[in-house]
Amino acid sequence: QTGLITLDLGYKNTGATLSDITYLDGDNGELYYRGYPIEQIAEKSNFSEVMYLLLHGELPTQDQFLKFEGGIKKYNYVADEMKKILDVFPRSAHPMGVLSSLTSALTAFNPKAVNVNSKEEMDEAAEMLLAKFSHLCAWTYRKKLGLSINHGDNNLNYVENFYKMCFRRPNMDFELDPVVVGALDKLLILHADHEQNCSTSTVRMVGSAHTGLFASVSAGISALWGPLHGGANQAVIEMLEMIEQDGGDVAKYVEKAKNKDDNFRLMGFGHRVYKNFDPRATIIKKAADDILTALGIEDKALDIAMQLERVALEDEYFVSRKLYPNVDFYSGIIYRALGIPTEMFTVMFALGRLPGWISQWKEMRLHNDPIGRPRQVYQGAQKRDYVDLSAR
Ligand code: SDX
């Protein structure tokens, strides 16, 4: 310590705020949304209801739910001019870069959602963003595949509508596959909030300057893109494919990670808070097996992932550091089975995390949290006088 400043690189032991939204117990691997265990929520609830729970603090009555769903459907479209922005991106652009740009651009077309101060104004901006963001996520999928975009369908619920905006092909009958819709709904629930992770802390930090909700979320999308955070779900599949192409020798890659060869890490392993199983990973691992069976899909990546988990968790290096599979380790296997391209995996994480980001931003503003401004421990040059160029 120097003076009153305690150095805490990466905020490993810093409580940045007071929150009522999500509780994690890292030692026991427990996660609660507004007090409800994630295992019960994932089993019994649905994504739209979880959005309401995170935003309003209670499970909705039937009337509250219908009003909330109707409030989102009111905004189930995106300004045509936004499509011109999408069109200028090359098809090779990473969907997360497209998504963060389009999300920030939403501000220009919805100016009244910028300066929101009352709870009512925040709730309206939340419903607007929840609706429009699902379109932008579907747009990035269609862009990646070189397909024209689909418009929203208010006859469907939130997850069905997203699924249709992604997968409906021109001039073809469209049917909602309940296995796919159920899998999407469960994955979105499991990603919905996770207290003060990197991207949520980013949304809070940007929002603490009273920046608008859309621009604050756009910053969170960029933070989530990183391979150490939400980008890990894409990196896991790329790692599993590499191991498969290399003969499936998982022991070799466990050794590489232990020796830190070329800074190699087992992507999807380890967590800043969980020093036990990530409860989401446990649920997703079982869901992966069930969904692939229901869809009649064999994916070698699942076998390799399970072998990798077994070999790593028998190894002192991982056990002593309490490194377990996290939410990103198995999720990509399900996304791939649903026909979602690897580069879209982190967009799926963002769609799931959106209600969490919004709820945390709203709580930060309603609590009147001060603008975020951490200090540092300075270790640079001491005071010295300027030297003219002629004397250097
Ligand atoms: C998410 O915070 C959240 O809640 C995030 C999230 C959410 O829902 O928002 O849960 C989503 O981001 C999950 C994490 C996804 N990222 C990855 O899977 C990337 C791989 N994991 C690591 O990079 C790492 O585990 C982190 C980033 C997740 C956590 O890093 P920490 O807490 O800063 O831990 P560390 O880097 O200080 O590692 C401690 C030790 C080191 O070894 P030693 O210095 O003691 O020798 O553990 C080692 C690390 O080298 N280590 C790993 C490892 N993760 C940590 N070694 C091999 N493989 C790994 N994956």
Residues whose N, C-alpha, C, O or C-beta is under 5 A from the ligand:
A	BS01	SDX	H194 N197 C198 P227 L228 H229 G230 A232 A257 F264 R265 L266 M267 G268 F269 G270 H271 R272 R321 N326 D328
